[in-house]
Amino acid sequence: MKLRPVLTALALVLGALFAPGFGALTAAGEAHAATKISHATATSMFRNSGITWSSSGGCSDRYNSTCTSFEQLNLATAQGAQTLKSASGCALNITGGTETGHASGTYSHWNGYKLDFSKYTCLGSYIKNTFTYIGLRGDGAPQWRSGAGNVYADEGNHWDVTFYNCGGC
């Protein structure tokens, strides 16, 4: 048996195992089937954890960019917010959810992976002192990564958080 065909076959198998969204083995940053929850379920979870939310339009319509909606939020994202609240002990106010008007992409607000949080001193200190600084995002926002792999971006007037998982819930 020649070595080259064996190595080629091994490379193909390993490539299939680790292919984002397809492989049997997935990492924190890879897409996977997510459990979606309703706005009512999310607000109940947040209320029970002492997390507040607000919208500039005072509404929750997913198709209105001035609203804050949690319709089609990933369960792991809601659990990630709960984990952040319990681990940090900080006040959390969500200002952005799954409503239209955010940047697109696989790991977007619309697809249920992101939440925006009001900037409070407690939360900022927790993120910066607990997580690892990973540099600037393409748009210049400084970023920190949690031990679980979730990414916290300082967008100036709020925190934009990508929850790849529940953060150790």
N, C-alpha and C positions, 0 to 999 in steps of 0.2 A: 504494500500500500504506500502510495506516495504521500509525502507530508503536505504539499501544497493543497490538494483537494480536501484533506482533512481540516486544515486551518481555514480554508474558505467556508466549509460547511459549519465549523465552529463559530466563525464570525457572523454568519447568517443567523444561526440560532441565537447567539447572544444579542444581536441586533434586534431580533424579534422580541426577545424577553424584555429588553429595556426601551423599546420604542414608545414614545409618549402616547398615552391613551390606548395602546394596544397590548403592551407587554404584560406578562404575568407578574413581573416585579416592577413596582412603581415607586417613585420617589416623591417627596413633598411637592415638587413643582410640576408634576405631570398630571394631565387631565384624567379624570376618571368619572364614572357615572355618579352623580351627586343626588342625594335625596333632597327634593324641593319641598318647601313648606309654604303655607299660606301667610298672608299678612296677619291674620288673627292669631295664628300659632306663634309667630315671631313676637308679636307685641305681648302676648301672654308670657312667653319665656323671658323677655326683657323686663317686663313689669315685676315678675317674680324674683329677678336678680337685682332689682333696684337700678336698672338702666333706663334712662329717659331718651326720648327722641323728639325732634322738632322739625318743622319745615317752613320755609319762607312763605309758602302759600297756605299753610294751615290745613293740609290735605294729605291723602295717601294714594292718589291715583297714579298708577304705574306709568301711564302714558302722558303725564304732565310733569315737566321738568322742575316746576316749583314745589312739587309735593315730595314727601319722603315715604317711599313704599318699600314694603318687605315681601311683596308678592313674588313667588318663585325664588326666594332666598334659599341658599343651600343650608341644610340643617347644620352642617359643620361650621358654617360662618356664624350662625346664631350662637352655637355652642362656643365658638372661639371668642365672641364678645363676652359671653358669660365667664369664660375662663380668664379673660383679661380683667374683668371687673373683680373677680374673687382674688386673683393673684396680686393685682396692683393695689386694691383697696381704694382706688380713686373713683371719683364721680365720672360717669360716662354718659355723654349725650350724643346720640346718633343724629347726624344732619343729612346723611345721604345713604340711600339704600339701592334698590333695584330699579328705580325710576329712570326714564329716558333722560338724555342730556349729558351723560358721562361718556368718557372715551370708550371706544369699542375694543374688542379683543376677547380671546378665550377666557382669561381671568379678569373679567370686567364686572362692573356693578350690575349691568343688565343680566349677566349670566349667573349672578348670585354669589360671587366670590369676594366682593368688596363692600366695605362700609366706611363712611366718613364719620369722624368723631370731632366734637368741639375741642379746641385747644385749651387745656387747663394745665397749670404749673405741675400739679401732681402727676398727671398722665405723661407729660413730656419728660419729666425727671425719671419716671419709672422706665419708659422706653429707652431713653438714652443711657441710663445706668445699668439696665438689665440685659439689653439685647446688643448684638454686635453691629457696629457701623459697617456698612458694605459699600459706601460710596454714593455718588450722585446718580439718579435716574436720568434717562435721556433728556427729560425736560428740566433738569437741574435740581430736582427735589432730593434732599439728603434722605438716605434710607437706612433702616436698621432691620436685621433679621433676628427673629426669636429662635430659641433652641429647637422649636418644632418646625421651623422653616417658613413661618408667616412673615410677611414683609410690611413694615410700617414706614410710610413716606410722609415727610413733613412738607405739606403743600402751602405753607405760609399761614393761612388762616384756619386750617384744619388738618387732622391726620387722615390720610388715605391708607386704609389697611386691607391687604390682600390675604384672605384666609384660605390657605391650601388645605387646612385641616382644623380640627377643633382646639388645637393648642395644648393637648394633653388632658382633655376633659375625662 
